[in-house]
């Protein structure tokens, strides 16, 4: 296999299956905070910065 045909094979893979996998991963990560049951953890994380940080001082 020459360097040119290796490049072409990797380019074809990146243009087809890798793009599909990256799109599915992106959609999954973008939808993750909206899953059922996540509201409580999301609200806890949002309010975390306002809590007092007095442990150890």
matplotlib code that plots the C-alpha trace (Angstrom):
import matplotlib.pyplot as plt

x = [0.0, 1.5, 1.4, -1.1, -3.5, -3.2, -4.1, -7.0, -8.3, -8.0, -9.6, -12.5, -12.9, -12.8, -15.3, -17.8, -17.8, -15.7, -18.0, -21.0, -19.5, -18.5, -22.0, -23.6, -21.2, -22.0, -25.7, -25.5, -23.4, -25.7, -28.8, -27.3, -28.3, -31.9, -32.4, -35.1, -34.0, -31.1, -33.0, -32.0, -28.2, -28.3, -29.8, -27.4, -24.4, -25.9, -26.2, -22.9, -20.9, -23.1, -22.5, -20.1, -16.6, -15.7, -14.3, -10.7, -10.5]
y = [0.0, 3.3, 6.5, 8.0, 5.1, 5.1, 8.7, 8.1, 5.3, 7.4, 10.3, 8.2, 6.8, 10.3, 11.7, 8.9, 6.8, 9.1, 12.0, 9.9, 8.8, 12.3, 13.6, 10.9, 11.6, 15.3, 14.7, 12.4, 14.8, 17.7, 15.8, 14.4, 17.3, 17.0, 13.3, 12.4, 12.6, 15.0, 18.1, 17.7, 17.2, 20.1, 22.5, 21.3, 22.0, 25.4, 26.5, 25.0, 28.3, 30.2, 27.9, 28.9, 27.5, 27.5, 24.0, 24.2, 27.9]
z = [0.0, -1.0, 1.0, -1.4, -1.2, 2.7, 2.7, 0.4, 2.6, 5.8, 4.1, 3.0, 6.5, 8.1, 5.5, 6.2, 9.4, 11.6, 10.8, 11.6, 14.9, 15.9, 15.1, 17.2, 20.1, 19.9, 19.8, 22.8, 24.8, 23.9, 25.0, 28.2, 30.5, 29.3, 30.2, 32.6, 36.2, 35.6, 36.8, 40.5, 39.7, 37.2, 39.8, 42.5, 40.1, 39.2, 42.9, 43.9, 43.3, 45.7, 48.7, 51.4, 51.2, 54.9, 55.2, 56.3, 56.9]

ax = plt.figure().add_subplot(projection="3d")
ax.plot(x, y, z, "-o")
ax.set_aspect("equal")
plt.show()
